[in-house]
Amino acid sequence: MRRSRLGAFEMFERSALISIFLTQFFSFYKEQFSPLAGLLLHLLILVAVRFVMEQERVAARQATPQRPSTSVTSRWAAPAANS
């Protein structure tokens, strides 16, 4: 479930970037100052989506059970010879 939500947020992030780089570019080309409010809104949305994505990743990492790390070499290593 979390993976599908994260995937949806990634697609939303891509659409926000496309909107910023394509739509806003041509808006600024046509009208030089008035699209500034739209650009700021799109940047705010992009920051919010990235924040939510990071929260989803943290929650996914915490939900994944951690396996204890055991070193194979220490388990099979020969005992040290004491002189």
C-alpha positions, -999 to +999 in steps of 0.1 A: +000+000+000+028+025+009+046+017-023+016+027-044+012+059-025+048+067-029+046+060-066+016+083-069+035+111-051+065+105-075+041+109-105+026+140-090+061+154-084+070+148-121+038+165-132+046+195-110+082+197-125+067+195-161+043+222-152+071+244-139+096+239-167+072+239-196+040+258-188+056+284-166+084+290-192+059+299-219+039+319-194+069+340-186+078+343-223+043+357-231+038+378-199+069+387-180+057+394-145+022+381-140+030+344-140+052+348-109+023+340-085+017+307-104+053+298-103+055+304-066+024+282-061+039+254-082+071+256-062+052+254-030+033+224-042+066+208-053+082+213-018+051+199-001+050+168-023+087+162-016+082+166+021+053+140+020+074+116-001+102+118+025+077+111+053+064+081+034+099+067+029+107+071+066+075+053+075+083+025+051+118+021+065+104+020+100+078-006+090+104-029+075+117-053+101+154-050+108+174-082+107+203-085+131+236-083+113+259-112+120+293-114+105+300-147+088+337-144+093+334-140+131+312-171+133+336-193+113+369-178+122+394-200+140+401-192+176+431-171+182+461-190+196+473-175+229+511-178+235 
